[in-house]
Amino acid sequence: MKFQATPLPGVLEVLAEPAVDMRGRFLRSWCEAEFAAAGIDFRPVQASISENRARHTLRGMHWQAAPAAERKLVRCLRGAAFDVVIDLRPASPTYRRWYGITLSAAEHNAVFIPQGCAHGFLTLGEACWLEYLIDAPHAPEAARGLRWDDPGISIAWPAAPAVISARDAAWPDHG
Ligand SMILES: Cc1cn([C@H]2C[C@H](O)[C@@H](COP(=O)(O)OP(=O)(O)O[C@H]3O[C@H](C)C(=O)[C@H](O)[C@H]3O)O2)c(=O)[nH]c1=O
């Protein structure tokens, strides 16, 4: 796997290096040693799958408050999604900046999200599934969010959401 920096410090695109033969592809989706060699101490304790039926389903923008903060590796297992990370680390030079990346099952690219960043995505087709590898146990009481169309963040989504949960539609601006 290859690790590519993004404009947000610590947010990385992780590119697969599939072994391709006449049967198909085999690719390493996570490797403690390869992450460590890239300077990333990432040991997941939870793997989750987000199955989304409709095109332009939006989930986000979420993060977990300390001490339940998470590092996440997110990839698309089916279809494609516009995936967005927002830097919410006050000491970061890119504080309150966002970065978007298209994740697809065809590319098998992934995005590594450090602690202190909000995450969300918009599906780009029907039947879009994403997999999360997370390095902290789920803590519902630590869930935090900001609205997907926060004017102070101004994410350039490819489309408005057609499907969004009431909770996600009701998050406040980040202020
Ligand atoms: C997030 C999470 C949820 N769950 C259970 C709890 C609920 O019974 C169910 C759905 O949870 P929720 O509605 O919070 O899921 P999303 O709205 O998709 O939230 C996620 O989507 C955004 C885009 C994220 O980046 C986060 O991983 C996460 O906030 O899965 C778990 O068991 N473990 C988990 O880590």
The ligand as an SDF file (V2000), in Angstrom:
LIG
                    3D

 35 37  0  0  0  0  0  0  0  0999 V2000
  -20.5320    4.8700   14.4560 C   0  0  0  0  0  0  0  0  0  0  0  0
  -20.8420    3.5130   15.0260 C   0  0  0  0  0  0  0  0  0  0  0  0
  -22.1420    3.0970   15.1470 C   0  0  0  0  0  0  0  0  0  0  0  0
  -22.4070    1.8760   15.6770 N   0  0  0  0  0  0  0  0  0  0  0  0
  -23.8100    1.4630   15.7550 C   0  0  0  0  0  0  0  0  0  0  0  0
  -24.6410    2.3860   16.5980 C   0  0  0  0  0  0  0  0  0  0  0  0
  -25.9750    2.4150   15.9270 C   0  0  0  0  0  0  0  0  0  0  0  0
  -26.8080    1.3960   16.4410 O   0  0  0  0  0  0  0  0  0  0  0  0
  -25.6620    2.1050   14.4690 C   0  0  0  0  0  0  0  0  0  0  0  0
  -25.7130    3.3310   13.5630 C   0  0  0  0  0  0  0  0  0  0  0  0
  -24.9460    4.3510   14.1790 O   0  0  0  0  0  0  0  0  0  0  0  0
  -24.9950    5.8020   13.5890 P   0  0  0  0  0  0  0  0  0  0  0  0
  -26.3960    6.1490   13.1940 O   0  0  0  0  0  0  0  0  0  0  0  0
  -24.2480    6.7190   14.5230 O   0  0  0  0  0  0  0  0  0  0  0  0
  -24.1140    5.6260   12.2440 O   0  0  0  0  0  0  0  0  0  0  0  0
  -23.7000    6.7950   11.2250 P   0  0  0  0  0  0  0  0  0  0  0  0
  -24.6990    7.9030   11.2360 O   0  0  0  0  0  0  0  0  0  0  0  0
  -23.4020    6.1150    9.9550 O   0  0  0  0  0  0  0  0  0  0  0  0
  -22.3590    7.4020   11.8570 O   0  0  0  0  0  0  0  0  0  0  0  0
  -21.0900    7.0900   11.3230 C   0  0  0  0  0  0  0  0  0  0  0  0
  -20.9550    7.7670   10.0920 O   0  0  0  0  0  0  0  0  0  0  0  0
  -20.0070    8.8220   10.0540 C   0  0  0  0  0  0  0  0  0  0  0  0
  -19.8590    9.2890    8.6260 C   0  0  0  0  0  0  0  0  0  0  0  0
  -18.7090    8.4370   10.6820 C   0  0  0  0  0  0  0  0  0  0  0  0
  -17.6110    8.7340   10.2100 O   0  0  0  0  0  0  0  0  0  0  0  0
  -18.7620    7.7060   11.9610 C   0  0  0  0  0  0  0  0  0  0  0  0
  -18.0530    6.4740   11.8440 O   0  0  0  0  0  0  0  0  0  0  0  0
  -20.1150    7.4240   12.4200 C   0  0  0  0  0  0  0  0  0  0  0  0
  -20.5220    8.5670   13.1200 O   0  0  0  0  0  0  0  0  0  0  0  0
  -24.3500    1.5320   14.4430 O   0  0  0  0  0  0  0  0  0  0  0  0
  -21.4030    1.0370   16.1170 C   0  0  0  0  0  0  0  0  0  0  0  0
  -21.6760   -0.0670   16.6120 O   0  0  0  0  0  0  0  0  0  0  0  0
  -20.1070    1.4360   16.0180 N   0  0  0  0  0  0  0  0  0  0  0  0
  -19.7820    2.6540   15.4850 C   0  0  0  0  0  0  0  0  0  0  0  0
  -18.5840    2.9920   15.4400 O   0  0  0  0  0  0  0  0  0  0  0  0
  1  2  1  0
  2  3  2  0
  2 34  1  0
  3  4  1  0
  4  5  1  0
  4 31  1  0
  5  6  1  0
  5 30  1  0
  6  7  1  0
  7  8  1  0
  7  9  1  0
  9 10  1  0
  9 30  1  0
 10 11  1  0
 11 12  1  0
 12 13  2  0
 12 14  1  0
 12 15  1  0
 15 16  1  0
 16 17  2  0
 16 18  1  0
 16 19  1  0
 19 20  1  0
 20 21  1  0
 20 28  1  0
 21 22  1  0
 22 23  1  0
 22 24  1  0
 24 25  2  0
 24 26  1  0
 26 27  1  0
 26 28  1  0
 28 29  1  0
 31 32  2  0
 31 33  1  0
 33 34  1  0
 34 35  2  0
M  END
$$$$
